Amino acid sequence: MKKGFTLIELTLSLAITAVITAAIYASINGYLKYKSNLTNKICINGIEMFISKAKFYCYSNNMEGFIFIDMDKNKLVFSSKIAEIDTYDLEKKTLYMTNFASNKIQIKSSGKITTSGSLYFRDEKRNIHRIAIQIGSGYINDQE
């Protein structure tokens, strides 16, 4: 009666385990990359929606407003001259920098943006993403 395993049996079981581990690792890695790309797109779309909503609010209420880019609290704050109206929290993303004067995006009562510039944020992998905003049309362009 034999006790234990032969060298071939141990090698074969180790090879099968290695193949299964490699397949699982590749699947998890692909999922994490997909998740990261998806959360970045959600963040960019959220910022674009927030800006569009602020422009529509100014147009609908025939009032001027601005979006303050609060780097310390990692959020965007939409305000009129009188009060704070809405906020957008970037959650797991980090505002990296901006080139807007006084960290403000000015919006006219016609709903047009009067300042152009870029907003940069970092994702979980420390990649920097840029959102460019243009005067007038309010065209918003995102780049990695």
Secondary structure, DSSP 8 states (H G I E B T S, - for coil): ---S--HHHHHHHHHHHHHHHHHHHHHHHHHHHHHHHHHHHHHHHHHHHHHHHHHHHHHHHT--EEEEEETTTTEEEEEESS-EEEEEE-TTSEEEEE-SGGGEEEE-TTS-B---EEEEEE-TT--EEEEEE-TBT--EEEE-
